[in-house]
Amino acid sequence: RLCCRSSQRLPTRGVETQAAPCCGFPAAMMTYNIDVGYLEGLLRGYRAGILNSTDYANLTQCETIDDMKMHLSSTDYGNFLQNEPSPISTTTLAQKTTEKLVEEFNFLRMQAVEPLATFLDYITYGYMIDNIILVLTGTSHNRSSEELLEKCHPLGLFDSMATLCVTQSTSELYRTVLVDTPLGPYFGDCISLEDLDEVNIEIIRNTLYKAYLEDFHAFCMKVGGETAEVMGDILKLEADRRAINITVNSLDTDLDLKSREKLYPTIGLLYPEGTSRLIKATDLDAVRSAIDAFPDYRGLLSEGYDDDKTIEDQFFELEVNLNRLAFEQQFHYGMYYAFVKLKEQEIRNIVWIGECISQDQRGRINQYVPIF
């Protein structure tokens, strides 16, 4: 009997000689490296370049953003700020760090084959939604189209974005812009909205995100294996975050309970028991009661839990923990999503430290979310 890990013949003890099973590995694991082994190696190299606690300790000791530039040049960021004149602003810091992330992601995306290529496309859909809402909100406040397009995230750009600035209704928005984008199928429940006012724009945002998360989750379940397990947990957290935020933000608005219910994703730890309680919540105490049965979220709205941390900050910590754990497993696509989200958090951390230095708020400089 032969073991697949070596050519050594094993004793059969009188049993008929036969080929041993391939060490218990499913066939997908055996062929995984053929298509994406190179990309995973590249990705794990990128992950090794994410700033660690020592880097953050050094950044918080900097006196100016130019000092931050000098320290970051010794990391994987290299000389990404070498052509920027002093003094460097936090806006420039955010722009250049984002460009580095986009460059790395696009390189991975160009090398990918199916179904990883579609998975990476799904990652960009969230940025498309954010860009659409940014442009619609800015247009409603009479901002110029050039200014708005400059603020859009590079991963969410598409050809007809400039047309967003002249749309007057949701039906026109769908007909002239979204019908030819991957977001078109997500827009069905929004067409009945008339004006693009502030409330309707928020409804559009949450409706698109609901459809996007459910579609992305269904795709990951179809891929199966470790991808379904890892991404299932990550997307459930994102769905729960949106459900809780929708409830809290709609408490003092005219949004009725039936309309609120339509915005909740049908995935997540809260669904269906927790969301059914959130639907009926009319004050913050009712929201606390609704999520109290879920240990991961119990402390989010607790009075006196941590006055310096917002709900978003606490969700960022939960998200970072899940994304960090994604790299502890192999043979799955979840680590590509995790890498993008961890780099996003790293960018937020760098910009936060830069803001605290430039505004001389050193007492708050350590209120970033540590990653590794």
QUINORLIN-V897812 format. One line per field, one symbol per residue. phi: phi as a letter, one per 20 degrees, with the letter a starting at -180 (. if undefined). psi: psi as a letter, one per 40 degrees, with the letter a starting at -180 (. if undefined). A space follows every 50 residues. Layout:
# QUINORLIN-V897812
phi=???
psi=???
This chain:
# QUINORLIN-V897812
phi=.defebefeefdlnegfbfffflnefgfffdgffecffffffffffffef fdffffffffefecffffgffffedfflefdfeefefeefffgfffffgf ffffffffffefdfefgfgffggffffffffffgffffffdmefffffff effgfdfbgefffgfdfdbfffgffecefedfegfeegfefffeeeefff ffffgffffgfffffffffffffmmffffffgffffffffgffffgfffe fddeffffffgfeffecoffeeffffffgefdbffffgffdffdgfdgef dffmfafedegfgffffffgffffffeedcmbegfffffffffgffffff ffffffffdldffdfeeeefdc
psi=hhheeiehhihefeihhihiigfehiddddededdedddddddddddeeh iadddddddeeididdddddddeeaedafeedehiiihiddddddddddd ddddddddddeiiieddddddddedddddddddddddddeefiidddddd eihdeeiidfddddeeieidddddddcddeieeddeedeedehcigaddd dddddddddddddddddddddddaadddddddddddddddddddddddee dfiehidddddeehifiiddhedddddddeheidddddddedehddeded ehhedgdehiddddddddddddddddeeiifieddddddddddddddddd ddddddddeffeeedefihic.
